[in-house]
Amino acid sequence: MTSHKLSVAPMLDWTDRHCRYFYRLMSSNTVLYTEMVTTGAIIFGKGDYLGYNEEEHPVVLQLGGSDPQAMAECAKRAAALGYDEININVGCPSDRVQNGRFGACLMAEPALVAECVKQMKDAADIPITVKSRIGIDDQDSYEFLQEFIATIEPAGCEHFIIHARKAWLSGLSPKQNRDIPPLDYSRVYSIKKDFNHLAISINGGIKTYEESLAHLNYIDGVMIGREIYQNPYLLAQADQVIYGEQKSVISRAEVIDHMATYIDKHVAGGNKAKASHVTRHMLGLCNGLPGAKQFRRYLSENAMLAGETGDVLRRAFELVNEDVVVTA
């Protein structure tokens, strides 16, 4: 069974297959999530919305939708392609998502979420998990969260990832919903106590491994999002610090070498492929080193140019001194 002690949150427009390949170089164990993909995109879209690199495992598809039959069809397709798990988005508060009747608004319809889980489990022999908030609008009591989980669990969901903030479905933007509602980690800890047989992961505002290890005293897993995207080299110590593995930490130079080769293959694939499709996820790799600003600027100005290959990444890294760490 996959260990969810640490995972990288699904982030729309960010955690695409290139980003996930980059992250997997630095950590073998951290669980990676796709961007949220809607059932409509998978069933009716013309793009390759389920494509991934084999190196990404363990990888979880985050699915957005609320029609049980459509969710089951997408689960069947994802399982056939080898995804390790499927996660149902019951946490996104954006208007667009609400209009599609999925995301955080589904917290008000736990029976529907349970039916989605049941039909997905029937269609695919892989774990089906749910990512939610602690509540929505004025439905934010502990009893509300308890009932939500108690309704869905019997359908076959054994792992809940809980963002420890409630969501306001109107009046706040998605960005504001990540910052303004106060964090309540203790509520997630209490859910673990009351549902001790379930796997419970926590998400929201977590930035360091010190914080992560503190949470792991109370729950089963920690999910980190934007902090890893902005400071991706944090992942290089995940296997050692979180999973207790005795192995050397990959250097930034090794990451650059691997990713330059990856970019070469991506660009050679044609179809208007550019180096910037990959390097946009790597701008924070050298944060804390002399030359980090020049690294970011060089990639931002050059990686999108036609004909650029992995060499653009190597040239940018030449502007960095990896032997000196700048402290605040």
C-alpha positions in Angstrom: 0.0 0.0 0.0 1.2 3.5 -0.9 2.4 5.5 2.1 0.9 9.0 2.2 3.2 10.4 4.9 4.0 13.2 2.5 2.3 14.3 -0.7 2.3 17.3 -3.1 -1.1 18.9 -3.4 -2.9 18.9 -6.8 -2.5 22.5 -8.1 -4.3 23.6 -11.2 -2.0 24.8 -14.0 1.0 23.7 -12.0 1.3 20.0 -11.2 1.3 18.8 -14.8 3.3 15.8 -16.0 6.5 17.9 -16.4 6.3 19.2 -12.9 5.6 15.8 -11.5 8.6 14.3 -13.3 10.8 17.0 -11.9 9.5 16.3 -8.4 10.0 12.6 -8.7 13.7 13.1 -9.4 14.1 14.5 -5.9 11.9 12.1 -3.9 11.0 8.5 -4.7 8.4 8.2 -2.0 6.4 11.5 -1.9 2.9 10.9 -3.5 2.2 13.1 -6.5 -1.2 14.4 -7.6 -2.3 15.5 -11.0 -3.9 18.8 -11.5 -7.7 18.5 -11.1 -9.1 17.0 -14.3 -12.9 17.1 -14.9 -15.0 14.2 -16.1 -16.1 16.2 -19.1 -12.5 16.8 -20.2 -11.7 13.1 -20.0 -14.8 11.8 -21.7 -15.4 14.5 -24.3 -12.1 16.4 -24.6 -9.7 16.0 -27.4 -6.5 16.4 -25.3 -4.5 13.7 -23.5 -5.8 14.6 -20.1 -4.7 11.3 -18.5 -1.1 11.2 -19.8 1.8 10.8 -17.4 5.4 9.6 -17.3 5.9 6.1 -15.9 8.5 7.5 -13.6 5.9 9.5 -11.7 4.5 6.5 -9.6 3.1 6.7 -7.0 0.7 9.1 -8.8 -2.9 10.0 -8.0 -5.4 11.4 -10.5 -7.5 14.2 -9.0 -11.0 14.1 -10.5 -13.6 16.8 -10.6 -17.2 15.8 -11.1 -20.4 14.8 -9.5 -22.2 12.4 -11.9 -21.6 8.9 -10.5 -21.7 7.2 -13.9 -19.3 9.7 -15.4 -17.0 9.4 -12.4 -17.1 5.6 -12.7 -16.2 5.8 -16.4 -13.2 8.0 -15.7 -12.1 5.8 -12.8 -12.2 2.8 -15.2 -10.1 4.6 -17.7 -7.6 5.9 -15.2 -7.2 2.4 -13.6 -6.6 0.9 -17.0 -3.8 3.4 -17.6 -2.1 2.4 -14.3 -2.9 5.3 -12.0 -2.2 4.3 -8.4 -5.3 6.1 -6.9 -8.1 8.5 -7.8 -9.0 11.4 -5.6 -12.3 13.2 -5.7 -12.1 17.0 -5.4 -14.5 18.2 -2.7 -12.4 21.2 -1.7 -12.1 23.7 -4.6 -14.3 26.8 -3.9 -14.1 28.6 -7.3 -17.3 29.7 -9.1 -16.5 27.8 -12.2 -16.2 24.6 -10.2 -19.4 25.3 -8.3 -21.2 25.9 -11.6 -20.2 22.4 -12.6 -21.5 21.1 -9.3 -18.3 19.7 -7.9 -15.5 20.9 -5.6 -16.3 22.2 -2.1 -20.0 22.7 -2.7 -20.2 18.9 -2.7 -19.6 19.0 1.1 -23.3 19.8 1.3 -24.2 16.6 -0.6 -22.3 13.8 1.1 -24.7 11.1 -0.1 -23.9 12.1 -3.7 -20.2 11.9 -3.0 -20.7 8.5 -1.4 -22.5 7.3 -4.5 -19.6 8.5 -6.7 -17.2 6.6 -4.5 -19.3 3.4 -4.6 -19.6 3.5 -8.4 -16.0 4.3 -8.9 -14.9 1.5 -6.6 -17.1 -0.9 -8.6 -15.5 0.2 -11.8 -11.9 0.4 -10.7 -9.9 -1.8 -8.4 -7.7 1.0 -7.0 -8.2 3.2 -3.9 -10.7 6.1 -4.2 -10.0 9.0 -1.8 -11.7 12.3 -1.0 -10.1 15.7 -0.5 -12.3 18.2 1.3 -12.3 21.3 3.6 -13.4 21.2 7.2 -16.6 22.9 6.2 -18.3 25.4 3.9 -20.0 28.8 4.6 -22.0 28.5 7.8 -21.9 24.7 7.7 -18.7 24.5 9.6 -19.4 22.7 12.8 -17.4 19.7 13.9 -20.5 17.6 13.7 -21.0 18.6 10.1 -17.5 17.3 9.2 -18.1 14.1 11.2 -21.4 13.4 9.4 -19.7 14.1 6.0 -17.1 11.5 6.6 -19.4 9.0 8.3 -21.7 9.2 5.2 -19.0 8.6 2.7 -16.8 6.0 4.5 -19.2 3.0 4.1 -19.1 3.5 0.3 -15.4 2.4 0.4 -13.4 5.5 1.0 -10.5 4.7 3.4 -8.5 7.9 3.1 -9.6 11.5 3.5 -7.3 14.5 2.9 -8.6 17.5 4.8 -7.6 21.1 4.1 -7.8 22.5 7.6 -9.8 25.6 6.6 -13.4 26.0 5.7 -14.3 27.4 2.3 -16.6 30.4 1.6 -18.5 29.5 -1.5 -19.2 33.2 -2.2 -17.5 36.4 -1.4 -13.9 35.1 -1.4 -11.7 34.2 -4.4 -9.9 30.8 -4.5 -6.7 32.6 -3.5 -8.5 34.3 -0.6 -10.0 30.9 0.4 -6.4 29.6 0.8 -5.5 32.4 3.2 -8.4 34.1 5.0 -10.4 31.4 6.7 -8.4 30.4 9.8 -6.6 27.1 10.0 -8.0 24.6 12.5 -5.5 21.7 12.6 -7.0 20.4 15.9 -10.3 19.7 14.1 -8.4 17.3 11.7 -6.7 15.7 14.7 -10.1 15.1 16.3 -11.4 13.5 13.1 -8.5 11.0 13.3 -9.4 10.2 16.9 -13.0 9.6 16.0 -12.2 7.7 12.8 -9.0 6.0 13.9 -9.4 3.1 11.4 -9.3 5.6 8.5 -6.2 7.2 7.0 -6.4 11.0 7.5 -4.1 13.5 5.9 -3.8 17.2 6.6 -3.3 20.1 4.2 -3.1 23.8 4.6 -0.4 26.3 5.5 2.3 23.7 6.0 5.8 24.9 5.0 8.5 22.9 6.7 9.4 19.4 7.6 9.5 20.3 11.3 5.8 21.2 11.0 5.2 18.1 9.0 6.7 15.8 11.6 4.8 17.5 14.3 1.5 16.8 12.5 2.5 13.2 11.9 2.3 12.7 15.6 -1.5 13.0 15.3 -2.5 12.1 11.7 -1.3 9.8 8.9 -0.1 12.1 6.2 0.9 15.7 5.4 0.1 17.4 2.0 2.1 20.4 1.0 1.3 22.6 -2.0 2.6 26.0 -2.8 5.6 25.9 -0.6 7.0 23.0 -2.6 6.1 24.7 -5.9 7.9 27.8 -4.8 10.8 26.0 -3.2 11.0 22.6 -5.0 14.4 21.6 -3.7 12.7 21.1 -0.4 11.7 17.7 -1.8 15.3 16.6 -2.1 15.3 15.7 1.6 11.8 14.2 1.8 12.9 10.5 1.6 15.5 11.0 4.3 13.5 13.3 6.8 10.0 12.0 6.3 10.5 8.4 5.2 13.7 7.7 7.1 15.7 6.4 4.2 19.4 6.2 4.4 20.6 7.6 1.0 22.4 10.6 -0.3 20.5 13.8 -1.2 20.4 14.5 -5.0 22.3 17.7 -5.8 20.8 20.5 -7.8 23.5 19.9 -10.4 22.2 16.3 -10.8 18.6 17.5 -11.1 19.7 20.0 -13.8 21.4 17.3 -15.7 18.4 14.9 -15.6 15.9 17.7 -16.4 18.0 19.0 -19.4 17.9 15.5 -20.9 14.1 15.4 -20.2 13.7 18.8 -22.0 15.6 17.5 -25.0 13.2 14.6 -25.3 10.2 16.9 -24.8 11.3 19.4 -27.5 12.2 16.6 -29.9 8.6 15.3 -29.6 7.5 18.3 -31.7 3.8 19.5 -31.5 5.0 23.0 -30.6 6.9 21.7 -27.6 9.1 24.3 -25.8 11.7 24.1 -23.1 9.6 26.6 -21.1 6.8 24.0 -20.7 9.2 22.3 -18.3 11.4 25.1 -16.9 8.4 27.2 -15.7 8.2 24.7 -12.9 11.9 24.9 -12.0 12.3 28.7 -11.3 12.5 28.2 -7.6 15.1 25.3 -7.7 18.0 27.5 -6.8 16.3 29.7 -4.2 18.8 30.5 -1.4 21.9 30.4 -3.6 23.9 33.2 -5.1 22.7 33.7 -8.6 19.2 32.4 -8.0 17.6 35.6 -9.3 19.8 35.5 -12.5 18.8 31.8 -12.9 15.1 32.7 -12.8 15.5 35.7 -15.1 17.5 33.7 -17.7 15.0 31.0 -17.9 12.1 33.4 -18.0 13.6 35.3 -20.9 15.0 32.5 -22.9 13.3 29.1 -22.4 10.2 30.0 -24.4 12.3 30.9 -27.5 11.9 28.6 -30.5 14.7 26.0 -30.9 15.8 26.1 -27.2 16.7 22.7 -25.7 17.9 21.4 -22.4 21.0 23.5 -22.9 19.0 26.6 -21.8 18.7 25.0 -18.4 22.4 24.3 -18.2 23.3 27.8 -19.2 21.0 29.2 -16.6 22.6 27.0 -13.9 26.0 28.3 -14.8 24.9 31.6 -13.2 24.5 30.0 -9.9 27.0 29.2 -7.2 25.8 25.9 -5.7 28.5 25.9 -3.0 27.3 28.9 -1.1 23.9 29.0 0.7 22.6 32.5 1.5 20.9 32.8 4.9 18.5 35.5 5.8 
